[in-house]
Amino acid sequence: MLEFKNVSYKVVDEKTGKERYILKNLNINFPENKVTVITGHNGSGKSTMIKLIMGILLPTEGEILLDGQALNSLSISERANLGISIALQQPVRFKGLTVRDLLNLASKSHNKIPDACEFLAKVGLCAKDYMDRELDDSLSGGELKRIELAISLAKSGKVMLFDEPEAGIDLWSFDSLVDVFDNLKNKTVVIVSHQRKVLESADFVLLLNGANDVKLGKKKEILPLLEKPSCRKLGGLVNG
């Protein structure tokens, strides 16, 4: 189980020079083998949460645990070896590396075109067209996003983190994106999103409305809260 125990994260405000909490004293148990979508207004700490899980950021206070093991002192690579993976909002370009290279690293095997089809087809790409493409400027942002999702699918980890996976996917239907998440129900999936269709694909929703104003519950319990006037600032959640 993935857990936050009294986790806080604070930064120094550039304008005032004072410390302020992005997240404060959070105690959360992420449901195992379920899809949890983190949502909330801009600046509420959504992306911060998954960066803390991956080790890109470190908590100011508290502990993050996976199956009882504390993660705070572990590097990103060590967390990856435990089965945690992340797909960032802005995919990284790797000049000189091909899609085949990264799929091989992710799946720890030598992928031929029929093998790669299993992963690339799920994100709307043809393996024959993309296996030997380099992850450089020749690929659009949308193509990179889909490839990053395919690489995530190729990994055999137990915890999968996605930061706004719908960003940059303009021609690929949201239904296909939802299908990807439906295929991951045997893993603990944590997604940052404010899009209605992604929220409706969740088993659980975690609503952030302030540093320590957090609500975690089943989709049917949390989604109605997003329609209330106090949540109008969430924008896309109401009509998205």
C-alpha positions in Angstrom: 0.0 0.0 0.0 1.1 3.5 -0.8 0.8 5.8 2.2 1.4 9.4 3.2 2.0 9.8 7.0 1.8 13.4 8.2 3.4 14.6 5.0 4.1 18.3 4.5 5.8 20.2 1.8 6.6 23.9 2.1 8.5 26.5 0.0 9.7 30.0 0.4 7.4 32.5 -1.3 9.5 34.5 -3.8 7.4 37.7 -3.3 7.2 37.8 0.5 10.3 35.7 1.4 8.1 33.8 3.9 7.6 30.0 4.1 4.2 28.7 3.0 2.8 25.2 2.9 1.8 23.6 -0.4 0.8 20.4 1.4 0.4 20.1 5.2 0.0 17.1 7.5 -1.5 14.8 4.9 -2.5 11.3 6.0 -3.6 9.3 2.9 -3.8 5.6 2.0 -4.0 5.2 -1.8 -6.3 2.3 -2.5 -4.4 -0.7 -3.9 -5.1 -2.0 -7.4 -7.4 1.0 -8.1 -7.3 4.2 -10.1 -7.1 7.4 -8.0 -7.4 10.7 -9.7 -6.0 13.8 -7.9 -7.8 17.0 -8.8 -8.0 20.5 -7.6 -7.4 24.1 -8.6 -4.1 25.4 -10.0 -1.4 25.5 -7.3 -3.2 23.1 -4.9 -0.3 20.7 -4.9 -1.5 18.0 -7.3 1.8 17.6 -9.2 3.7 18.1 -6.0 2.1 15.0 -4.6 3.2 12.6 -7.3 6.7 14.2 -7.5 7.0 13.5 -3.7 6.0 9.9 -4.4 8.6 9.5 -7.1 11.4 11.3 -5.2 11.7 14.3 -7.5 10.8 16.4 -4.5 11.3 15.4 -0.8 8.8 16.0 2.0 9.6 18.8 4.5 8.0 16.7 7.2 6.4 13.2 7.4 7.0 9.9 5.6 5.9 8.3 2.4 5.7 4.5 2.5 5.2 1.7 0.1 4.2 -1.7 1.6 5.5 -0.4 4.9 8.9 0.6 3.6 9.8 4.3 4.0 10.7 6.0 0.7 12.1 9.3 2.0 15.8 8.3 1.9 15.5 6.4 -1.4 16.6 7.9 -4.8 14.4 8.1 -7.9 16.2 5.0 -9.3 15.7 3.0 -6.1 12.0 3.9 -6.1 11.8 2.8 -9.7 13.4 -0.5 -8.7 10.6 -1.0 -6.2 8.1 -0.7 -9.0 7.2 3.0 -9.0 7.0 4.8 -12.4 6.0 8.3 -13.6 4.8 9.9 -16.8 5.3 13.6 -16.6 3.1 16.3 -18.0 5.9 17.4 -20.4 7.7 14.3 -21.7 11.5 14.4 -22.0 13.2 14.2 -25.3 16.1 11.8 -25.6 18.2 12.5 -28.6 20.0 9.4 -29.9 17.6 7.0 -28.2 14.8 5.3 -30.1 11.4 4.2 -29.0 12.6 0.6 -29.3 15.5 1.4 -26.8 13.1 2.8 -24.2 10.6 0.0 -24.6 13.4 -2.5 -24.1 14.6 -0.7 -21.0 11.0 -0.4 -19.6 10.1 -4.1 -20.2 13.6 -5.4 -19.6 13.4 -7.5 -22.8 14.3 -7.2 -26.5 11.0 -6.0 -28.1 10.4 -6.9 -31.7 7.6 -5.2 -33.7 4.9 -7.7 -32.7 5.8 -7.2 -29.0 5.8 -3.5 -29.3 2.4 -3.5 -30.9 0.9 -4.6 -27.6 2.0 -1.3 -26.0 2.0 1.2 -28.9 -1.4 0.2 -30.3 -3.0 0.9 -27.0 -2.0 4.6 -27.3 -2.9 4.8 -31.0 0.5 4.4 -32.6 1.7 1.9 -35.2 4.8 0.0 -34.1 6.3 -0.2 -37.6 6.2 3.6 -37.9 7.6 4.4 -34.5 9.9 1.6 -33.2 13.1 3.1 -34.8 12.1 6.8 -34.4 14.4 8.8 -32.1 12.8 10.8 -29.3 14.0 14.1 -30.6 12.5 17.3 -32.2 11.1 15.3 -35.1 8.3 14.1 -32.8 5.4 16.3 -31.8 4.4 16.9 -28.2 1.4 14.7 -28.7 3.5 11.8 -30.2 5.9 12.1 -27.3 3.1 11.9 -24.8 1.6 8.8 -26.4 5.1 7.1 -26.5 5.6 8.0 -22.8 2.3 6.3 -22.0 3.3 3.2 -24.0 6.6 3.0 -22.1 4.6 3.3 -18.8 2.5 0.3 -20.0 5.6 -1.7 -20.8 6.8 -1.4 -17.2 5.9 -4.1 -14.8 5.7 -1.9 -11.7 3.1 -1.8 -9.0 2.6 2.0 -8.7 2.0 4.1 -11.8 1.9 7.9 -11.6 0.6 10.1 -14.4 0.7 13.9 -14.4 -2.1 15.3 -16.7 -1.8 12.5 -19.2 -4.3 14.1 -21.5 -2.1 17.2 -22.1 -0.9 17.4 -25.7 -3.1 14.5 -26.9 -5.2 16.5 -29.4 -6.2 14.0 -32.1 -6.3 10.9 -29.9 -9.8 10.4 -28.4 -10.3 10.6 -24.6 -12.0 7.2 -24.9 -8.7 5.6 -25.9 -7.0 7.3 -23.0 -9.6 5.9 -20.6 -9.1 2.5 -22.1 -5.4 2.7 -21.1 -6.3 3.3 -17.5 -8.9 0.5 -17.5 -6.2 -1.9 -18.5 -4.2 -0.9 -15.4 -6.7 -1.9 -12.8 -4.3 -4.5 -11.5 -1.9 -1.8 -10.4 -2.1 1.2 -8.0 -2.6 4.1 -10.5 -2.4 7.8 -9.4 -3.4 10.4 -12.0 -3.3 14.1 -11.8 -6.1 15.6 -14.0 -9.0 18.1 -14.1 -10.7 16.6 -17.1 -14.2 15.2 -16.6 -13.7 12.0 -18.6 -10.6 11.1 -16.7 -12.3 11.7 -13.4 -15.2 9.5 -14.4 -12.8 6.7 -15.2 -11.5 6.7 -11.6 -12.3 4.4 -8.8 -11.4 7.0 -6.2 -11.0 10.8 -6.4 -8.6 12.9 -4.2 -9.8 16.5 -4.0 -7.2 19.1 -3.0 -8.6 22.5 -2.0 -5.8 23.8 0.2 -2.6 22.8 1.9 -4.5 20.5 4.4 -8.0 20.6 2.9 -8.1 17.1 1.3 -11.0 14.8 0.6 -10.5 11.2 -0.6 -13.4 9.0 -1.5 -15.1 6.9 -4.1 -15.9 8.7 -7.3 -19.7 8.9 -6.6 -18.9 10.6 -3.3 -16.5 13.2 -4.5 -17.6 14.2 -8.0 -20.9 15.9 -6.7 -18.7 18.2 -4.6 -17.1 19.6 -7.8 -20.5 21.0 -8.9 -20.9 23.2 -5.8 -20.2 26.9 -6.1 -17.2 26.7 -3.7 -15.6 24.5 -6.4 -16.3 26.7 -9.4 -12.7 27.9 -9.3 -11.8 24.4 -10.5 -13.0 25.5 -13.9 -12.7 22.5 -16.3 -14.2 20.1 -13.7 -17.6 21.7 -14.0 -18.0 21.7 -17.8 -14.9 19.8 -19.0 
